[in-house]
């Protein structure tokens, strides 16, 4: 492990379900560092016990992040190496750590991120929904008014959209998605990923809501929702009325003249009409 002027902050992902999803490198780093800054004592302790690691743990969650950042800096300045871990998955992805990371950059403290588990990416990889462009929105607001506003702002988002959701709110959130996106919207609901009882469902939001309403026992565990992006469906604006007008005009005028006249009468772009004439009218 490279030693710098100060200690180093390691960002270490932890399993989102299956404990064996932790990487060999993560285990090796946890064995060598001096302290672990952890969001959840019991969860990190379970991992440490599994791999026979014994390290002092610093509590680090959303309620004490700013306060305990100072404690971590004090130890790093004494050349102590610290591992940042969250409840599950990759730290700072909808978890505490942003303030700490930003302050480390300001103080020129070396940060080493390790790759590993992330529920959003794990679900996306198995979603069957385009993954070349996507946005991550974290948890939807808990209150319905704010939740509907958040969804409304994403109504015309062309990228795939990823949310986290809590089990006790999932039915309400699905209902709100129907209100804003329509009942035929394609979504994926991934639940309890990497566990033996994990579930990944690809369907319309209407059908998934029906399944959940009629089987309350599956409304458990952490949930990832993935929505397909907005697609601008082009309407067939060349109506039968327009087609009839074109059929009359083509008896007397060339295509470019017809395009100008149709554009004026029906308020349609001239280039669109001309392309239609080239493609359809012989």
ChimeraX attribute file (.defattr): number of C-alpha atoms within 10 A of each C-alpha:
attribute: neighborCount
match mode: 1-to-1
recipient: residues
	/A:1	8
	/A:2	5
	/A:3	10
	/A:4	11
	/A:5	11
	/A:6	17
	/A:7	23
	/A:8	23
	/A:9	26
	/A:10	22
	/A:11	23
	/A:12	26
	/A:13	26
	/A:14	28
	/A:15	24
	/A:16	22
	/A:17	19
	/A:18	13
	/A:19	14
	/A:20	12
	/A:21	15
	/A:22	20
	/A:23	17
	/A:24	10
	/A:25	13
	/A:26	18
	/A:27	17
	/A:28	12
	/A:29	17
	/A:30	23
	/A:31	15
	/A:32	14
	/A:33	19
	/A:34	19
	/A:35	21
	/A:36	24
	/A:37	26
	/A:38	22
	/A:39	25
	/A:40	17
	/A:41	16
	/A:42	11
	/A:43	15
	/A:44	21
	/A:45	15
	/A:46	13
	/A:47	17
	/A:48	16
	/A:49	10
	/A:50	11
	/A:51	12
	/A:52	11
	/A:53	15
	/A:54	13
	/A:55	15
	/A:56	10
	/A:57	18
	/A:58	19
	/A:59	14
	/A:60	25
	/A:61	18
	/A:62	10
	/A:63	9
	/A:64	12
	/A:65	19
	/A:66	16
	/A:67	10
	/A:68	17
	/A:69	18
	/A:70	13
	/A:71	12
	/A:72	21
	/A:73	21
	/A:74	13
	/A:75	16
	/A:76	22
	/A:77	14
	/A:78	11
	/A:79	16
	/A:80	18
	/A:81	25
	/A:82	26
	/A:83	25
	/A:84	26
	/A:85	25
	/A:86	27
	/A:87	20
	/A:88	20
	/A:89	24
	/A:90	24
	/A:91	23
	/A:92	17
	/A:93	16
	/A:94	15
	/A:95	17
	/A:96	23
	/A:97	24
	/A:98	15
	/A:99	12
	/A:100	21
	/A:101	19
	/A:102	10
	/A:103	15
	/A:104	18
	/A:105	11
	/A:106	9
	/A:107	10
	/A:108	9
	/A:109	19
	/A:110	17
	/A:111	16
	/A:112	12
	/A:113	14
	/A:114	15
	/A:115	16
	/A:116	17
	/A:117	22
	/A:118	18
	/A:119	24
	/A:120	21
	/A:121	14
	/A:122	15
	/A:123	22
	/A:124	21
	/A:125	12
	/A:126	14
	/A:127	21
	/A:128	13
	/A:129	19
	/A:130	15
	/A:131	16
	/A:132	7
	/A:133	10
	/A:134	19
	/A:135	15
	/A:136	16
	/A:137	13
	/A:138	16
	/A:139	16
	/A:140	18
	/A:141	16
	/A:142	13
	/A:143	11
	/A:144	14
	/A:145	10
	/A:146	12
	/A:147	17
	/A:148	19
	/A:149	14
	/A:150	15
	/A:151	19
	/A:152	16
	/A:153	10
	/A:154	17
	/A:155	15
	/A:156	13
	/A:157	16
	/A:158	15
	/A:159	19
	/A:160	20
	/A:161	24
	/A:162	23
	/A:163	17
	/A:164	21
	/A:165	21
	/A:166	17
	/A:167	15
	/A:168	11
	/A:169	15
	/A:170	19
	/A:171	18
	/A:172	15
	/A:173	24
	/A:174	20
	/A:175	17
	/A:176	19
	/A:177	22
	/A:178	17
	/A:179	13
	/A:180	18
	/A:181	19
	/A:182	15
	/A:183	17
	/A:184	12
	/A:185	18
	/A:186	19
	/A:187	27
	/A:188	24
	/A:189	22
	/A:190	25
	/A:191	24
	/A:192	19
	/A:193	23
	/A:194	19
	/A:195	12
	/A:196	9
	/A:197	8
	/A:198	12
	/A:199	14
	/A:200	17
	/A:201	14
	/A:202	18
	/A:203	15
	/A:204	17
	/A:205	23
	/A:206	18
	/A:207	16
	/A:208	19
	/A:209	20
	/A:210	12
	/A:211	13
	/A:212	15
	/A:213	13
	/A:214	9
	/A:215	10
	/A:216	10
	/A:217	8
	/A:218	13
	/A:219	18
	/A:220	13
	/A:221	14
	/A:222	16
	/A:223	24
	/A:224	24
	/A:225	24
	/A:226	26
	/A:227	24
	/A:228	21
	/A:229	22
	/A:230	16
	/A:231	10
	/A:232	8
	/A:233	6
	/A:234	6
	/A:235	6
	/A:236	6
	/A:237	10
	/A:238	15
	/A:239	9
	/A:240	9
	/A:241	9
	/A:242	13
	/A:243	12
	/A:244	11
	/A:245	15
	/A:246	21
	/A:247	13
	/A:248	11
	/A:249	17
	/A:250	14
	/A:251	8
	/A:252	10
	/A:253	12
	/A:254	11
	/A:255	19
	/A:256	15
	/A:257	15
	/A:258	22
	/A:259	23
	/A:260	16
	/A:261	18
	/A:262	20
	/A:263	17
	/A:264	12
	/A:265	10
	/A:266	11
	/A:267	9
	/A:268	16
	/A:269	13
	/A:270	18
	/A:271	13
	/A:272	12
	/A:273	22
	/A:274	20
	/A:275	14
	/A:276	14
	/A:277	18
	/A:278	11
	/A:279	9
	/A:280	8
	/A:281	12
	/A:282	5
